[in-house]
Amino acid sequence: MRTQRALIPEILPMRSIWAVAVNMIKQALRLKIVAVFIVLLLVLLPVMGLTMTGDGTVKGRMQTFVSYGMSLTTFLLAMLTIFTATYSLTSEVKDKQVYTVLTKPIRRFQFVLGKLLGIVILDAGLLVLFSAIIYGIIVLLPTVLHADEAQMAQIRDEFFTARASVKPEEPDISQELEQAYKKLKQNGEVPAGVDENPVARHNYMNELGRRIGLRRRAAVVGEELLLEFNNVKPKDPNQSLFVRFKYDVAVNPPDLSIYSKWVIGDVRQLRLAANLDTPIYSLERKDIIRTFREFSVPADAVAGDGYLAVAFLNVPLNNTVVIFPFEDGLELLYKADTFTANFIRAALLIFVRLVFLAALAVFAGSFLSFPVAILLCMAVFTMANMSGFIGESFDVVGGNVSPVYTWFLQPILSLLPHFDKFDSSQFLVPARLLSWSLLAWLGFSTLCLRALVLVILSLLIFTYREIAKVIV
């Protein structure tokens, strides 16, 4: 009987891990800073729901609240995760409390995994709580703000939904790019040293390609710009499609607005002078520049093979060139899922980020002192939130600085998750679909390819670390 009891810790290491995890949660809840973060969110979220104004419309106020609410929750929980995990691990080593733990039938790997499990469970519980608060406020806001029928219809179509996105087909510009480069080279307009430096040539060709692409996305006064979409597959032909766009201009109009005429449908029928199998819709609009706008058209405009064309006419009233930016200038949106399911996936996306930060904090705490561990975690967190900005900045600077980014900083950024490219607000605010497949890939790349490596390293370091040694 004694032998069997002695083997229980070996056979069921999860008991020891769970004991450490429970102790970790209790220790975290006793920390004042954790209590401050929780109280802040409990107070600020309802206040933000009632005070956010957005663009003045009910939909705008709801979009502003969900953007700031989810961002604030993500940031404070990230700070809580980093602080709690690093402090718990480093303080027990510094105060020698770890000696009493490791003398019990608890191995070092069980101690580390227990700390990680504890902070992950704490994060999950708090995330569920605050996500439920945000969701409840969002659902109640239309009633509290006394939205009328027209506003409710707009909210249902443009906010309380999850819409798939289709971007226009990009033409192949490789041949035009090579011709333009040869012409510039013949005219002596290519900067010196571009041909000899592969990095400089790559950056120069990218910039040249971007200029050519922008010309394809620009409409001069009186000119029509045709953008074609493929694989548009709305579930119901009786539902609506939404054209989401944003203008940029060469010269600002006096009233900062652009007049336009749009034609949406299968324009191939017009080229062939055939009978119209699907309807073609046209409308005239006036919209503010550099601001996202949407309009809807019936989904029956989509051809049977998923083709749809959107034609934009830059009318003479504008007297300026109109440009649709590459990243977010124009896209088609159509309903693909419910708001609730999309909100749940957005919360899971935040959870994936928190698990990575927990693994990072445990890794840092396994061999660094508390101040240094916090500094390392904050540096990684900041770079992960600014990876896109950092890359674009070095592309703009170019020149002799580019090799520093290409050979040193870029490999480091590639090892980090790109928090700035996949944020929950980017999906919930425009009612854009966050698919299960995308969430699964982000979870796999963040947790299995990055967080798991950090956990393994922390286990190895802490297992072979000299605990009694003073660290700095």
Secondary structure by P-SEA (a helix, b strand, c coil): caaaaaacccccaaaaaaaaaaaaaaaaaacaaaaaaaaaaacaaaaaaacccccccaaaaaaaaaaaaaaaaaaaaaaaaaaaaaaaaaaaaaaaaaaaaaaccccaaaaaaaaaaaaaaaaaaaaaaaaaaaaaaaaaccccccccaaaaaaaaacccbbbbbbbcccccaaaaaaaaaaaaaaaccccccccccaaaaaaaaaaaaaaaaaaaacccccbbbbbbbcccccccccbbbbbbbbbbcccccccccccbbbbbcccccccccccccbbbbbbcccccccbbbbbbcccccccccbbbbbbbbbcccccbbbbbccccccbbbbbcccaaaaaaaaaaaaaaaaaaaaaaaaaaaccccaaaaaaaaaaaaaaaacaaaaaaaaaaacccccccccccaaaaaaaccccccccccccccccccccaaaaaaaaaacccccaaaaaaaaaaaaaacccccccc
